[in-house]
Amino acid sequence: MTVELDPIHVLVLAIIVLWLGEQITARLTFLQRFSIPIAVTGGLLCSLVVAGLDVFGDIRVGFDLALRDTLLLVFFSTIGLSAKLRLLKEGGRLLAILGALTLLFLALQNGVGVLTATLLGEPPGYGLIGGSVSLAGGHGTAITWGALGEEAGFSGAAALGLAFATFGLICGGLVGGPIAGWLIRRHNLSPSASSEGDEDRVVPADEGEPIVSVTSRQVIRTLLLLAICVWIGADLNELLRERGTVLPGFLTAMAVGIMLTNLADWRGRPVDPPTLNLFNDVSLHLFLAMSLMSMQLTQLAGSLGGVLVLLVLQVVLTVAFAIFVIFRLCGRDYDAAIMAAGYSGLGLGATPVGIANMNAVTSRFGPSPKSFLVIPLVGAFLLDIINAFVIQTYIELLSR
Protein backbone atom coordinates (compact mmCIF):
# COMPACT_ATOMS: atom_id res chain seq x y z
CA MET A 1 0.00 0.00 0.00
CA THR A 2 1.33 3.42 -0.99
CA VAL A 3 0.23 6.71 0.57
CA GLU A 4 1.20 9.83 -1.37
CA LEU A 5 1.25 13.12 0.56
CA ASP A 6 0.61 16.22 -1.53
CA PRO A 7 2.40 19.54 -0.78
CA ILE A 8 -0.33 20.72 1.65
CA HIS A 9 -0.15 17.53 3.70
CA VAL A 10 3.66 17.66 3.63
CA LEU A 11 3.53 21.23 4.99
CA VAL A 12 1.11 20.30 7.77
CA LEU A 13 3.21 17.28 8.71
CA ALA A 14 6.38 19.39 8.72
CA ILE A 15 4.78 21.84 11.16
CA ILE A 16 3.80 18.94 13.44
CA VAL A 17 7.33 17.54 13.14
CA LEU A 18 8.84 20.88 14.19
CA TRP A 19 6.48 21.09 17.15
CA LEU A 20 7.41 17.56 18.22
CA GLY A 21 11.10 18.37 17.84
CA GLU A 22 10.68 21.44 20.03
CA GLN A 23 8.76 19.50 22.69
CA ILE A 24 11.30 16.66 22.76
CA THR A 25 14.26 19.05 22.90
CA ALA A 26 12.66 20.96 25.77
CA ARG A 27 12.41 17.73 27.80
CA LEU A 28 15.75 16.08 26.97
CA THR A 29 18.68 17.92 28.50
CA PHE A 30 21.34 16.30 26.32
CA LEU A 31 19.66 17.63 23.14
CA GLN A 32 19.81 21.13 24.59
CA ARG A 33 23.39 20.65 25.78
CA PHE A 34 24.57 19.58 22.35
CA SER A 35 22.41 22.21 20.56
CA ILE A 36 20.70 19.73 18.22
CA PRO A 37 18.33 21.62 15.87
CA ILE A 38 14.65 20.85 16.49
CA ALA A 39 14.19 20.04 12.79
CA VAL A 40 16.80 17.29 13.09
CA THR A 41 15.16 15.84 16.20
CA GLY A 42 11.63 15.87 14.82
CA GLY A 43 12.64 14.98 11.26
CA LEU A 44 14.59 11.88 12.28
CA LEU A 45 11.73 10.73 14.50
CA CYS A 46 9.28 11.07 11.62
CA SER A 47 11.58 9.23 9.19
CA LEU A 48 11.85 6.36 11.69
CA VAL A 49 8.06 6.19 11.91
CA VAL A 50 7.83 6.16 8.11
CA ALA A 51 10.42 3.34 7.98
CA GLY A 52 8.43 1.41 10.62
CA LEU A 53 5.25 1.70 8.57
CA ASP A 54 7.12 0.38 5.54
CA VAL A 55 8.75 -2.57 7.34
CA PHE A 56 5.99 -3.65 9.74
CA GLY A 57 2.82 -2.38 8.08
CA ASP A 58 3.77 -2.70 4.40
CA ILE A 59 2.74 0.94 3.98
CA ARG A 60 5.03 3.14 1.93
CA VAL A 61 4.66 6.89 2.36
CA GLY A 62 5.59 9.17 -0.53
CA PHE A 63 6.23 12.91 -0.24
CA ASP A 64 5.64 15.61 -2.85
CA LEU A 65 8.52 17.98 -2.02
CA ALA A 66 7.77 20.79 -4.47
CA LEU A 67 7.06 23.16 -1.58
CA ARG A 68 10.36 22.20 0.08
CA ASP A 69 12.27 23.29 -3.01
CA THR A 70 10.43 26.63 -2.96
CA LEU A 71 11.29 27.09 0.73
CA LEU A 72 14.97 26.62 -0.15
CA LEU A 73 14.68 29.50 -2.62
CA VAL A 74 12.94 31.63 0.02
CA PHE A 75 15.64 30.85 2.58
CA PHE A 76 18.48 31.89 0.28
CA SER A 77 16.51 34.96 -0.75
CA THR A 78 16.51 36.06 2.90
CA ILE A 79 20.28 35.53 2.98
CA GLY A 80 20.62 37.71 -0.11
CA LEU A 81 18.35 40.41 1.32
CA SER A 82 20.59 40.60 4.39
CA ALA A 83 23.84 40.90 2.40
CA LYS A 84 24.43 44.64 2.35
CA LEU A 85 27.57 45.83 0.62
CA ARG A 86 28.94 47.59 3.67
CA LEU A 87 28.64 44.32 5.61
CA LEU A 88 30.23 42.29 2.81
CA LYS A 89 33.33 44.48 3.11
CA GLU A 90 33.60 43.48 6.78
CA GLY A 91 33.70 39.81 5.81
CA GLY A 92 36.30 40.24 3.08
CA ARG A 93 39.31 38.90 4.97
CA LEU A 94 37.37 36.04 6.56
CA LEU A 95 35.82 35.11 3.20
CA ALA A 96 39.29 34.93 1.65
CA ILE A 97 40.54 32.73 4.51
CA LEU A 98 37.50 30.44 4.37
CA GLY A 99 37.76 30.23 0.59
CA ALA A 100 41.34 28.97 0.82
CA LEU A 101 40.43 26.59 3.67
CA THR A 102 37.49 25.26 1.65
CA LEU A 103 39.82 24.37 -1.21
CA LEU A 104 42.02 22.48 1.27
CA PHE A 105 39.07 20.77 2.96
CA LEU A 106 37.47 19.55 -0.28
CA ALA A 107 40.82 18.21 -1.49
CA LEU A 108 41.22 16.31 1.80
CA GLN A 109 37.62 15.06 1.70
CA ASN A 110 38.09 13.59 -1.75
CA GLY A 111 41.53 12.28 -0.82
CA VAL A 112 40.03 10.35 2.11
CA GLY A 113 37.28 9.02 -0.17
CA VAL A 114 39.61 7.87 -2.94
CA LEU A 115 42.12 6.32 -0.54
CA THR A 116 39.42 4.45 1.41
CA ALA A 117 37.75 3.14 -1.75
CA THR A 118 41.12 1.92 -3.03
CA LEU A 119 41.94 0.15 0.25
CA LEU A 120 38.51 -1.52 0.19
CA GLY A 121 39.15 -2.80 -3.31
CA GLU A 122 36.65 -0.48 -5.00
CA PRO A 123 37.30 1.80 -8.00
CA PRO A 124 38.67 5.22 -6.90
CA GLY A 125 35.69 6.90 -8.57
CA TYR A 126 33.44 5.60 -5.82
CA GLY A 127 35.63 7.52 -3.38
CA LEU A 128 34.70 10.76 -5.11
CA ILE A 129 31.03 9.86 -4.75
CA GLY A 130 31.69 9.34 -1.02
CA GLY A 131 33.62 12.61 -0.87
CA SER A 132 32.75 16.16 -1.82
CA VAL A 133 30.37 15.05 -4.58
CA SER A 134 27.74 13.90 -2.07
CA LEU A 135 28.79 15.39 1.27
CA ALA A 136 29.83 19.00 0.63
CA GLY A 137 27.88 18.94 -2.64
CA GLY A 138 24.59 17.64 -1.21
CA HIS A 139 21.75 15.81 -2.94
CA GLY A 140 21.68 17.92 -6.10
CA THR A 141 25.37 17.42 -6.83
CA ALA A 142 25.13 13.73 -5.89
CA ILE A 143 22.32 13.16 -8.38
CA THR A 144 24.12 15.03 -11.18
CA TRP A 145 27.54 13.41 -10.77
CA GLY A 146 26.01 10.04 -9.88
CA ALA A 147 24.25 9.94 -13.24
CA LEU A 148 27.51 10.87 -15.00
CA GLY A 149 29.31 8.17 -13.01
CA GLU A 150 26.83 5.51 -14.13
CA GLU A 151 27.33 6.60 -17.72
CA ALA A 152 31.08 6.12 -17.16
CA GLY A 153 30.51 2.56 -15.90
CA PHE A 154 30.16 3.01 -12.12
CA SER A 155 27.02 0.98 -11.47
CA GLY A 156 24.86 2.23 -8.61
CA ALA A 157 26.74 5.54 -8.38
CA ALA A 158 23.54 7.59 -8.19
CA ALA A 159 22.02 5.49 -5.38
CA LEU A 160 25.34 5.51 -3.52
CA GLY A 161 25.54 9.27 -3.86
CA LEU A 162 22.06 9.74 -2.44
CA ALA A 163 22.92 7.45 0.48
CA PHE A 164 26.03 9.47 1.32
CA ALA A 165 24.20 12.78 0.91
CA THR A 166 21.39 11.65 3.21
CA PHE A 167 23.58 10.25 5.97
CA GLY A 168 25.84 13.27 5.63
CA LEU A 169 22.84 15.53 6.15
CA ILE A 170 22.05 13.71 9.40
CA CYS A 171 25.64 13.77 10.66
CA GLY A 172 26.08 17.42 9.73
CA GLY A 173 23.09 18.32 11.89
CA LEU A 174 24.32 16.23 14.82
CA VAL A 175 27.98 17.27 15.16
CA GLY A 176 27.81 21.05 14.75
CA GLY A 177 26.22 21.86 18.11
CA PRO A 178 28.59 19.66 20.16
CA ILE A 179 31.61 21.15 18.36
CA ALA A 180 30.66 24.75 19.15
CA GLY A 181 29.52 23.93 22.69
CA TRP A 182 32.80 22.19 23.49
CA LEU A 183 34.88 25.05 22.06
CA ILE A 184 32.84 27.70 23.92
CA ARG A 185 33.11 25.93 27.27
CA ARG A 186 36.76 24.91 26.84
CA HIS A 187 37.93 28.43 25.95
CA ASN A 188 35.34 30.30 28.08
CA LEU A 189 34.03 32.24 25.08
CA SER A 190 31.15 34.72 24.90
CA PRO A 191 29.64 37.07 22.27
CA SER A 192 31.43 40.38 21.75
CA ALA A 193 29.75 43.60 22.83
CA SER A 194 29.51 44.80 19.22
CA SER A 195 27.62 41.65 18.24
CA GLU A 196 24.98 42.29 20.87
CA GLY A 197 24.03 45.62 19.34
CA ASP A 198 24.12 44.82 15.63
CA GLU A 199 20.63 44.70 14.13
CA ASP A 200 21.42 44.73 10.41
CA ARG A 201 22.02 41.04 9.81
CA VAL A 202 19.81 38.00 9.71
CA VAL A 203 20.50 36.29 13.04
CA PRO A 204 18.29 34.09 15.19
CA ALA A 205 16.44 35.73 18.04
CA ASP A 206 17.72 34.83 21.48
CA GLU A 207 15.10 33.68 23.93
CA GLY A 208 16.36 36.20 26.46
CA GLU A 209 15.95 39.22 24.17
CA PRO A 210 12.88 41.45 24.26
CA ILE A 211 10.14 40.58 21.79
CA VAL A 212 10.15 42.81 18.70
CA SER A 213 6.74 43.46 17.14
CA VAL A 214 6.28 42.75 13.44
CA THR A 215 3.43 44.50 11.63
CA SER A 216 1.36 43.15 8.75
CA ARG A 217 2.68 45.95 6.55
CA GLN A 218 6.26 44.83 7.18
CA VAL A 219 5.31 41.21 6.49
CA ILE A 220 3.59 42.07 3.18
CA ARG A 221 6.53 44.22 2.04
CA THR A 222 9.02 41.48 2.88
CA LEU A 223 6.82 38.88 1.18
CA LEU A 224 6.84 41.03 -1.96
CA LEU A 225 10.64 41.23 -1.94
CA LEU A 226 10.94 37.46 -1.43
CA ALA A 227 8.48 36.81 -4.26
CA ILE A 228 10.53 39.04 -6.57
CA CYS A 229 13.72 37.21 -5.60
CA VAL A 230 12.22 33.79 -6.32
CA TRP A 231 10.48 34.87 -9.53
CA ILE A 232 13.28 36.88 -11.16
CA GLY A 233 15.86 34.42 -9.84
CA ALA A 234 14.06 31.55 -11.59
CA ASP A 235 13.81 33.49 -14.87
CA LEU A 236 17.47 34.50 -14.65
CA ASN A 237 18.47 30.91 -13.95
CA GLU A 238 16.54 29.68 -16.98
CA LEU A 239 18.12 32.38 -19.18
CA LEU A 240 21.60 31.36 -18.08
CA ARG A 241 20.76 27.69 -18.62
CA GLU A 242 19.70 28.40 -22.23
CA ARG A 243 23.09 30.03 -22.76
CA GLY A 244 24.98 27.03 -21.38
CA THR A 245 25.61 28.20 -17.81
CA VAL A 246 24.11 25.84 -15.23
CA LEU A 247 23.75 27.30 -11.72
CA PRO A 248 21.73 26.16 -8.68
CA GLY A 249 18.37 27.94 -8.52
CA PHE A 250 19.02 29.27 -5.03
CA LEU A 251 22.15 31.08 -6.23
CA THR A 252 20.31 33.35 -8.65
CA ALA A 253 17.52 33.98 -6.12
CA MET A 254 20.12 35.08 -3.58
CA ALA A 255 21.86 37.28 -6.15
CA VAL A 256 18.58 39.09 -6.84
CA GLY A 257 18.16 39.55 -3.08
CA ILE A 258 21.60 41.15 -2.80
CA MET A 259 20.74 43.62 -5.55
CA LEU A 260 17.34 44.43 -4.06
CA THR A 261 18.51 45.07 -0.51
CA ASN A 262 21.30 47.40 -1.61
CA LEU A 263 18.92 49.22 -3.94
CA ALA A 264 16.48 49.58 -1.02
CA ASP A 265 19.27 50.99 1.16
CA TRP A 266 20.22 53.45 -1.56
CA ARG A 267 16.58 54.58 -1.80
CA GLY A 268 16.44 55.05 1.98
CA ARG A 269 13.90 52.24 2.50
CA PRO A 270 15.91 49.36 4.01
CA VAL A 271 14.49 45.89 4.50
CA ASP A 272 13.13 45.36 8.02
CA PRO A 273 15.58 43.01 9.88
CA PRO A 274 13.08 41.49 12.41
CA THR A 275 10.66 40.53 9.64
CA LEU A 276 13.49 39.11 7.53
CA ASN A 277 14.66 37.13 10.58
CA LEU A 278 11.18 35.63 10.86
CA PHE A 279 11.04 34.42 7.25
CA ASN A 280 14.63 33.19 7.44
CA ASP A 281 13.97 31.10 10.53
CA VAL A 282 10.63 29.66 9.41
CA SER A 283 11.74 28.75 5.86
CA LEU A 284 14.94 27.14 7.18
CA HIS A 285 13.20 25.00 9.80
CA LEU A 286 10.44 23.88 7.43
CA PHE A 287 12.97 23.01 4.70
CA LEU A 288 15.05 20.87 7.04
CA ALA A 289 12.00 19.22 8.56
CA MET A 290 10.69 18.24 5.11
CA SER A 291 14.11 16.99 4.01
CA LEU A 292 14.69 14.79 7.04
CA MET A 293 11.17 13.45 7.56
CA SER A 294 10.96 12.33 3.91
CA MET A 295 14.12 10.21 4.01
CA GLN A 296 13.40 6.66 2.88
CA LEU A 297 15.57 4.86 5.44
CA THR A 298 14.51 1.41 4.24
CA GLN A 299 15.85 2.14 0.76
CA LEU A 300 19.11 3.44 2.19
CA ALA A 301 19.59 0.43 4.48
CA GLY A 302 21.01 -1.66 1.67
CA SER A 303 23.82 0.83 1.16
CA LEU A 304 24.59 1.21 4.87
CA GLY A 305 27.40 -1.36 5.10
CA GLY A 306 29.51 0.09 2.32
CA VAL A 307 28.82 3.66 3.37
CA LEU A 308 29.48 3.35 7.10
CA VAL A 309 33.29 3.03 7.13
CA LEU A 310 33.88 5.93 4.78
CA LEU A 311 31.21 8.05 6.43
CA VAL A 312 32.85 7.63 9.86
CA LEU A 313 36.20 8.71 8.41
CA GLN A 314 34.61 11.74 6.74
CA VAL A 315 32.90 12.76 9.99
CA VAL A 316 36.20 12.50 11.87
CA LEU A 317 37.92 14.58 9.18
CA THR A 318 35.21 17.26 9.26
CA VAL A 319 35.14 17.52 13.06
CA ALA A 320 38.94 17.72 13.24
CA PHE A 321 39.06 20.32 10.46
CA ALA A 322 36.38 22.46 12.14
CA ILE A 323 38.12 22.39 15.53
CA PHE A 324 41.80 22.53 14.62
CA VAL A 325 41.69 24.56 11.40
CA ILE A 326 38.50 26.64 11.07
CA PHE A 327 38.37 27.67 14.74
CA ARG A 328 42.07 28.46 15.00
CA LEU A 329 42.50 30.34 11.72
CA CYS A 330 39.25 32.31 12.05
CA GLY A 331 40.21 33.97 15.30
CA ARG A 332 39.88 31.46 18.18
CA ASP A 333 37.00 33.56 19.54
CA TYR A 334 33.24 33.09 20.00
CA ASP A 335 32.50 33.89 16.35
CA ALA A 336 35.10 31.32 15.27
CA ALA A 337 33.40 28.65 17.41
CA ILE A 338 30.04 29.40 15.75
CA MET A 339 31.70 29.27 12.33
CA ALA A 340 33.16 25.86 13.21
CA ALA A 341 29.62 24.61 13.91
CA GLY A 342 28.34 26.07 10.66
CA TYR A 343 31.24 24.76 8.62
CA SER A 344 30.73 21.22 9.88
CA GLY A 345 27.18 21.44 8.48
CA LEU A 346 28.51 22.68 5.14
CA GLY A 347 31.14 19.96 4.96
CA LEU A 348 28.82 17.05 5.68
CA GLY A 349 25.38 18.22 4.66
CA ALA A 350 24.37 21.50 3.07
CA THR A 351 24.24 25.24 3.73
CA PRO A 352 20.84 25.09 5.52
CA VAL A 353 22.28 22.46 7.89
CA GLY A 354 25.19 24.76 8.71
CA ILE A 355 22.81 27.66 9.36
CA ALA A 356 20.59 25.45 11.53
CA ASN A 357 23.65 24.45 13.58
CA MET A 358 24.51 28.10 14.15
CA ASN A 359 20.90 28.93 14.96
CA ALA A 360 20.78 26.21 17.62
CA VAL A 361 24.06 27.30 19.23
CA THR A 362 23.46 31.05 19.19
CA SER A 363 19.94 30.65 20.59
CA ARG A 364 21.63 29.22 23.68
CA PHE A 365 24.92 31.12 23.97
CA GLY A 366 24.23 34.45 22.24
CA PRO A 367 24.34 36.11 18.78
CA SER A 368 27.17 35.97 16.26
CA PRO A 369 26.34 38.27 13.32
CA LYS A 370 29.77 37.80 11.75
CA SER A 371 29.17 34.05 11.41
CA PHE A 372 25.78 34.57 9.81
CA LEU A 373 27.44 36.89 7.32
CA VAL A 374 30.32 34.72 6.09
CA ILE A 375 29.13 31.10 6.40
CA PRO A 376 26.06 31.53 4.12
CA LEU A 377 28.25 33.29 1.54
CA VAL A 378 30.82 30.50 1.67
CA GLY A 379 28.09 27.87 1.31
CA ALA A 380 26.19 29.64 -1.45
CA PHE A 381 28.97 31.12 -3.56
CA LEU A 382 32.42 29.71 -2.85
CA LEU A 383 31.65 26.08 -1.98
CA ASP A 384 29.92 25.06 -5.22
CA ILE A 385 32.47 26.81 -7.44
CA ILE A 386 35.49 25.39 -5.60
CA ASN A 387 33.87 21.95 -5.36
CA ALA A 388 33.33 21.77 -9.12
CA PHE A 389 37.01 22.66 -9.67
CA VAL A 390 38.25 20.09 -7.12
CA ILE A 391 36.04 17.28 -8.47
CA GLN A 392 37.14 17.95 -12.06
CA THR A 393 40.79 18.01 -10.97
CA TYR A 394 40.46 14.65 -9.23
CA ILE A 395 38.70 13.13 -12.25
CA GLU A 396 41.54 14.23 -14.52
CA LEU A 397 44.16 12.85 -12.11
CA LEU A 398 42.36 9.51 -11.76
CA SER A 399 41.85 9.13 -15.50
CA ARG A 400 45.59 9.28 -16.21
N, C-alpha and C positions, 0 to 999 in steps of 0.2 A: 504494500500500500504506500502510495506517495502523496504527501501533502505539500502543495506549493503555496508559499506565502507571497502575496503581492506586496508592492511597496508600502501600502498603508499598514498592513499587518506587520511588516518588518519594522516600520517606524514605531508602532505601538509596543512591539516586543522589545525593541531596543530601549525604550523609555523604562519599561519594567525591569529590564536587565540592569540599567544604570541605578535604579532605585534599590534593587537587591544588592548590587555591589556596594552602594553607600551604606546600607543597613548592616551588611556583613562586616565591612571595614570598621564601622563604628563600634562593633562588638568584639572584634578580634584585635587584641593589642599588637600582635606581631605584624599584622598588615599595616597598621599605622606606623609602627616603628620603622619598617622597611619602606614606607612611602609607596606602596603598591597602588597604582591608579585604580579607581573604582570600576572603570570600563574593563580592565584586565580581570579583576575579581569576578564581576558579574558575567562577562563574556565567556570566560572559561567554564564557569558553572553551567551556563546555558548550552555550550557546545558539548559538555559531558552528558547533559540530559538528552540532547539530540542524538548523541552516539548510543545512549542507553535505549532509546526508542527504536533505533535501527537494529541493534543487536538482539534485544529481548522482546520487542514488540513487532519486529518486522515492519516498522513504519519509518519511511525515509522522508525527511523534511527538506524541502527545497526553498531557497531564498532568492527573491528578485531584488538584486542589489543596485538597481538603477539610482535610487535615492542616495545610497551610500556614495556613489561616484560623484553626485552633485554636491554632497556635503564636503567632499574633499576639495572641490573647486571653491566652495564658500570659505572653507578654512584657510586656504592659501590666499584667497582674496583679502581676508582680514589681515594676514601677514603683510601683504603688499600695501594695504591702506595704512599700516602703521610704520612703513619704512620711509620716513622723511629724510631728505637729503642731508640735513644737518646732523641727523643721528647716524646716517651711514658713514659720514666722515669719522665719527668717533670710533666706529668699529673697523676702520681701515687696517690698522696694524694687526689686530686680532684676526681679521679675516685672512690676511696674508699668511699669518702663522698657521691658522687652521687649514688653509688651502694646501700648504706644504706638508703638514702632518697628515692630511687626508690622502695625499699621493703616497706617502710612506705606508699608511695603514692599509690601503687597498692593495698595495704591492705585497705586503706581509700576509694579508688575508688570502690572496690567491696563491701565494707561495705555500702557505700551510695546506691549502686545499689540494694543490698539485702534488706536493710531497706525500701527503697522507694517501691520496688515491694511488700513487705509484707504489707505496709500501704495501698497500692492500691488494696489489695485483690488478688494479683497474686502470683503464686508459687515463692519462693526465687530464684530458678534457673534462672528465667527470669532476675533477678537483676544482675546475673553474666554476662549474655549476654549483658546487658546494662552497664557493668563495664569494667574491663580490657580486657575481651575477645574480644570486638569489638573496644573499643576506643584505649587503649594503644597497643592492639594486632593488630589492622588493619583488612583489608579485608580477608587476608589469614587465620588468626587465627579465625575470625568470621565464615568463611565458614567451617573450620575444626570442631570447637567446636559446631557450630550450627547443623551440621549433627549428631554429637554425642548426642546432646540434643534432637533432634527429635527421635532418636532411643530410648532414655530414656523416651519418652512420652511427651516432650515439643513441641506441635504442633506449626509450624511456627517459630521455633527458628532460622533457617537459614536465612529466610527473615528478621526477626527482627534484627539479627546480622548485615546483610548487610546494613539495614537502619541506625543503630547506627554508623557503620563504616563510611558510606558516610557522614552523617551529622557531625560526629566528624571530618572528614577530612576538611570539610568547616570551622567549628568553629576553628579548630587548626590553619588554615591559616589566620583567621581574628583577633584572639586575641593576637598573639605573638608580632606583631609590636607595637600596642598600649601599651602593658605591658612594653616593653623595652623603648619606647619613654617616657612614664610617669616616669619611674625610672631614666632615664638619665637626664631629665629636673628637676625633683624634687631634685635630689642629686647633680646636676651640674657635671656630670661625663664626662670624655673624655678618649680616648685611651692612654695607657701608651707609653712612648718614645720607650721602647724596642719592642712594638708591631709594631710600624711604620717601624722598620728596619728589621723585620724578613721576609725572603723570602722563607723559607723552607716548609711552610705549604700551603695546599690548602685553600685559602681565596678569597673572591670575590674582583674584582678590583674596587677601588674607582674611581668615575668619575673625581676626581681632580688629580689623579696620572698621571704621564707621560705614554704614550702608549709604551708598550714593544712589540717589533717585534717578531713574531713567524715564523720560517722558515718551509718549506715543509719537510725538513729532520727531524726536531724535531717532526712535526706532524706524519710522517710515523713511527718514532721510538716509539712514545707514543701509536699510534694505534696498533702497534705490541704487546706492553706490555698489552694493554687492551684486545686484542684478546686472548692472552695467559691466562689472568686472567679468562675470561668468559669461554673459552674452557676447561682448566684444572679444573676450579672450578666446571663446570657442570659434568665432569667425576668423580671428587672426590665426589661430592654430590651423584651421582648415586651409587658409590661404597659403601659409608656409608649407603645409603638406603637399599642396598641388604643385609647389615650386621645388619640391624635393627635399625640404628641410623638415625632419620629423622631430617634434618636441612633445614632452608630456603636456597634457591639457592644463594641469595646474600651474605650469610655468608661465604660460601666456596670461592666464587669469591674474596671477600675482603681478606680472609686469604692468598690466592695465591698472591694477590697484596702486602701484608705486606712482604712476603718472597722475592718477586722479588725486591722490592725497597731497602731492606737491603742488598740483594746480589749485586745489582747494586752499592750501596754505597761502599761495601767492595771491589768491582772490580775497584773503582775509576771512575765510569761512572754513576753518579746520574741521576735520572729522572728530566727532565726540568720542574721546577715549573710553569712558565707562560703557557706552553702548557697543563699541567695537569689541571691548573685552567680553561682553555678554555673548555676542555672536561667535567670537573665537572659541570660547569655552564650550558652548553648547554644540557647535558643529564638530569640534574635535572629539568630545565624549561620545556623541552619537555615531560618528564615523568608526571609532575604535570598537564601540560596542557591537555594531553591525558586522565588522570584520571578524571579530573573535567569536561571536555567537554563531556565525554561519560556517565555521570551520567543520569540514567533514572528517572527523577524527578517524572514523572507521576506514575511510579510503586511504588515509595517510598511514595507518597502522602497518600496512605491508611494506612501507619504505623505512620504517622506524629502525630496524636493525642496521642497515647500511648507513643511515644518516647519523645515528647516535654518536659514534666515535668521533667523526669529523666535527659534528656540532659542538661536542664538549670542548674540543680543542679550539674551535673558533670563539666560544664563549670565554675561555681562559685568556685567549689572545686579546679579545676586546676589553675585558675587565682590566687586564694588566696595562693595556695601552691607555685606557681612560685614567687610571690611577697614576701611573709612573711617567706618562708622556703628556697627555692633555692637561691634567691638573698642574703639573710642575711647570710646563712651558707657557701656560696661560695665566700665570701669576701666583699660584699657590694660595689664593684667597677664597673668600666665599663664592664669588662669581665663578672662579675656576672649578670649584666643587660642583656647582650647578651645571656648568658646561660638561663636566665629566659624565654626569648623569644623562644629559641630553645626547652626548656623543655616543654613549653606549647604545642608546635607542636607534641612532642613525646607523651605527655599524652593524647591528644585528637585525633590525626591523625596517623602520621607515621614519621619515621626518615626523609624522604625527605621534609616533611612539616616543621619540625623543622629547617632543614638546609635552606630552602627557607625563613623562618622567619628571620634567622640570616643574610642571604644574603641581604634581603631588608633593615634591620636596619643598617648593617655595610656599605652598599653602601651610606647611608646618613650621618652617624655619624663618621665612621672611622673603621679601621680593628680591629679584635679581634682574633688573631691566637689561643690563648688558648682555646677559645670557640669552634673553628672549629677542635680542637684536641680532646676534651673530649666528647662533645655531640654526634658526630657520633659513637664513641666507646661505649658510654652508650646505644644508640639506636640499634646498630648492635649486640653487644655482651651481655651486662648485662640485657637489658630490656626483651628480649625473654626468657632468662634462668630464671630470677626471676619471670616473669609473669607466666610461666608454673608451677613453685613451688607454687605461691600464689593461682592460680586457683585450683590446685589439693588439696591444703590445705582447701580451702573453700568448695569444693565438699565433702571432707571427713567429715567436720564439719556439713554440711547441711544434710548429709545422716544419721547422727546418730539419 
